[in-house]
Amino acid sequence: MKIIGLADHEVESSLRGAGIGMSVDEARSIAQVLGRDPTLTELFCYDAMWSEHCSYKSSRATLKEFLPSDAPNVVMGPVEDSGIVAIDDKWCVVISHESHNHPSQILPNEGAATGIGGIVRDVNCMGATVVAT
């Protein structure tokens, strides 16, 4: 995919058109490391490997469209940890989901401590007790 010599808006348009969620800076850094324009296949591989939450960059817009996180009973919408939803005047439910398989991260063969462990951590970080996984 052409990156070298294109304006940022042209690179971004090409990335989005191909369904790649990486930033223009990320695409440019790949081209710099390779010393050439990367192929579309290479960009998809980097995009998957560099995304801790594989495909989350490309699924974010869809999740926002179909799973709104702004309502009167939303105590805290999902950001870095779990979201909190009030179910009455006294109780809340902390909801979390995993958007990637593990191991992931930039070095997938080293085994990231993600997956269900991350979900339990995120729920606990919100002060809740995990009752089901």
Buried (B, 14 or more C-beta within 10 A) or exposed (E): BEBEEBEEEEBBEBBEEEEBBBBBEBBBBBBEEBEEBBEEEBBBEBBBBBBBBBBEBBEEEEBEEEEEBEEEEBEBEBEEBBBBBBEEEEEBBBBBEBBBEBBBBEEBEEEBEBBEEBBEBBBBEBEBEBEEE
